[in-house]
Amino acid sequence: MQETYTITFITPCFCGGADPSRAEARVSAVRGELRWWFRVLGGSREQEQQVFGGISLNPALASAFLMRFFIKKPSDEKWWNKKLSPKEGGYLWYFIKASDRWNKECAISPGSSCEIQFIWQRDPCERDPQLFTLWNNAKEAFLCFGSLGYRATRCAGAFQWEKAPKTLEEWQERINQLLCPAGFLFHFPQDAKARDWWGLVKKAEDYLKNLRKCYSARSRNRHRPTPLGLDNPRQRSALLLRPIQVAFPQKEFHLLVLEAPHERVLGENTLTEWRSGPILSQITEDFHEL
């Protein structure tokens, strides 16, 4: 059995492989994101191995599916002509600029459409019917809310699935159905919208700056682990800044802020030292409202 999905990037996707200076559509990047969503939505290690395979099993188990990921229609948008500055993208994407990736060779351009194909080799749900729901939820969460590549939690590599919600109300309904039961919180900042993706990146940058002021990674001259991520040791942020696109009542971009359940994504050190609970529940009492 084969499944095919079409996505279109709405922000640059910095997805280099062994050579980070040359972008490529990498199957491993998609597989890694799918694993992340599978775990964060409640899948156990054993269930994950049944779907994605595992070498720790005896005997080792191959993945239940093969995957193809390729650029179907590249875009000619010259996004690299935009200038990163401290007030325009240079804060949010500082590490992209610092690693010299702000050039046309390093990213898949916004507007490029890609296909993701799953070719199933066996049925992983045969012995565990719950796997069917877990897999489909993880796949839909990735297609609706996922991002790919470097700085994916900070607006880079965002894409639009062809069957994604069209209005803010539909986005909210999808989040309530798919993510909230797993412990996610979400927020649509009222003023964080724009007519193009670059305008939204600047809105997201202001939002992150304000978060950093309230939840600094430094306290009393020492580094303090927070849910916003760590460089050393490496820890992915529990807060995802995700651009989404709506078609009605008018076509525009909005910022969706998601906070994953801490116990499923944060390291032991952060869980021990961070005792303030989810950030989104503190910065606004109506985070679930549009």
N, C-alpha and C positions, 0 to 999 in steps of 0.2 A: 504494500500500500504506500502511496506517495501523497504528501501534503505540500502545497505551494502557497507562499505568502509574499506579498509585495509591500515593500516599505519605501518611503522617500525621505531622505535626510532633510532636516530643516535647519540644522546648524552643522558646521564643519565637523567631520569625524576623523580624529587623529588616531588612526589605527594601523600604525606601522608594525611590522613583525621584527625579525632579527635586525633589520635596518629601519630604525624609527624615522628616518628621513624620507622614506618612500611608503606612501599609503597603499594598503591592499585590503581587499575584502577577505577577512580571516575567519574561517569556520571556528577556530578555537576561541575567538572572541565571543561569538554567538553562543557557543556551547557553555562557556564560562558564565555568561550572564544568565542563561537558562538554569544552570545549577544553582546560582545565587537565589533566583526567584523561587526555585523548588524548595530550597532549605528555609528561606525566610517565611514562606507560606505554610510551613509546618511539616515538610517531608523529613523523615528520619534518614540516617546514614544508610540503613539497609534498603529502604525504598529508593533512595537515590542511586544506589549501586544496581538495583534491578532495572532502572531506566537507562542510566548513563554508563553502566559497566563499572568494574572495579578489579584491580590487580591483587587486592588483599584477600579476595575470596579464594577458596580452594575447592575446585579449580577456579582460575581467574575467569571473569565473565566479561564478554565483549558488550559494547553499547547495543541497546535494542534498535538503534537507528543509525543510518548514515546521513550525512548532511552535506548540502551544497549551499554556498553563499557567493553570489557574484553580482557585479554591477550590470544592470540591464540597460540603463540609459543614463550616461554621465551628463552632468550639468556643466555649462560653460560659465557659471557665475564666478567673477573674479573677486572672491571674498578676501583674498590676501592683500588687496589694495587698501582695505580698511586699516587705519593706524591704531595700534594698541597704545593707549596712554593711561596714566594713573586714574583718569576719570572716565575712560571709555574702554572697558574690557581688560585693561592692564592689571587690575587688581584681581578680578575673577579668574583670569587666564594668565596670571603672572608666570607660572611654570611652563606654559606653552611657549611664551616669548623667551624665557630664560634658557630653554632647551633648544632654541632656534628652530621651532617647528612652524612658525607663522609664515609659511610659504606654500605655493601651489602643489608641490610634490608631496607634502607631508599629510594631506587630508583629502578625504572624499568630499567633494563640494556640496553645499546645500542645493537641493533640487535634484540630486542624483537619485534615481530609483534603482532598487536592488531586489533580487529574489532570494528567498530562503526556502530550501526544499528539504523535507524529511522523507527518507526512504526507509520504511520499517522492515527490519530483518526478523523480528520475533515480537510476540505480544507480551509485554512485561506485566500486564494487568491480569493475566490468566489466573495467577495464584493469589493476587491481592487486588480485589475490586476497587479499593480505595485509591489505588494508584491512578486509575483512570481520571478521577476528579482532580487529584493532586497535579498530574501532568497537564491536564487541560487548563487548570487555573494558572499554573506557572507559565505556560506558553502564552496565554492571553495577557497575563500581567506583563510579560516581557514585550509583547507586541504593542501594548497600549502605553506602558509606562517606562519601558527600558531605554537604555542608551548604550552606545558602544564606543570603545576606545579610551584614550587618555583624557582625563578630567570629565569623565562621563557623569559624575555626580554634581558637576558644576556647569551644566547646560551644554557642554560639548557632546557631539555625537548623538543628538536627539533626532528622532525620526517619527514619521507619521505613518501608521498602518492604514491601508486602504479602507479597512472596516472600523476604524477608530470612531469614537463619538464625534458628533458634529456641533453640539452646543455645550455650554458650561453645565447645564442641567443634566445632560446625558453623561458628561464626564463625572459629575458628582455621583450620579446613580451607579455608574460602573465601579467607582472607588468603594462606595458603600457595600456593594455586592461582593466585590472580589478581594479588597485589601483590608477593610475595617474588621471583618471577622478574624483576621490573622493578627490583629493588634496594631495596624498602621494608624497613624494620625495624618491629617492633611490640612492644607491651608491654601486658599487662593488670595494672595495679597490684593487688596482692592485696587490699588493704583498700578499694579505690575502688569501692564498690558501695552502692546504696541502694534503698529501696522506692519512691521517687518521684524525679522529675527534679531538683527543687530540692535534695534531699539530695545527689544526685550532683554538682551544680554546686559545692557546698561542698567535696566531696572533690577535685574537679578543681582548685579554687582552692588547696587545700593542696599539691597535687602541683606546681602551677606555681610557687608560692612557693619550694618546695624547689629546683626547677630553677634559678630565678633566683638563689638564693643560691650555687649551685655554678657557674653560668655567667652571671655578671653582664655587663651591657652596658657597664659602666664598668671601666676598668683604668688605673691610674696617672693618674687625673684626665682621662681622655679616653674618648670613646665607642669601644667595641670591637664590631665586627660579629659577631653570633652567628647560628646557625641558628634562633634563636627569633624572628626578625623584626626589622625596623627601621622607624622612623617617617620618618627623613630620611637618605638617600633611601628612599622607600617600598619595602618588601620583605616579601612574604608569608612567614610562618613555615614552615620545613620540618617542624616538629612540629605535628601536628594532634591536638587533644584532642577526641575524638568520643564522646559518649554513645551507647550501644547498649542495646537492650532485649532481654531473653531471656524466654522463656515457661516453660522447664523447667530445673531441677526446680521452681522457683517464679518467679513474675513479678517481675522486679526490673531495675534499671538498673545497668550496669557502664561504667567508663571504659576506652575503647580509645585508646591513644596510638600514633599512626602517625608515622614519620619518612620523608619522601620522599627519594629520592636527591638529594644536594646538587648534583651537577653539572647537574641538570635544573631546579632551582627557585631556587637562590641566585644573587645577582648577582656580578659579577666581583670587586668589592671584598671581599665576604664570603669568597668562595672563596680569595682571595689571603691574607687575614689570619687566617682560621679554618683552622688546620692540625691540629686535634685529632680529626678524623673524626666519624662519627655520634655523637650524644649518647647514644642508647639503647644503643649497644655499650659505653659507658663506665659508665653508672649501674647496670647490672646485667648479669651474665654470662648470665643465663637469661631474657633479654627475650622470647624466643619461647615461654616456658612459660606455662601458665595460672596 
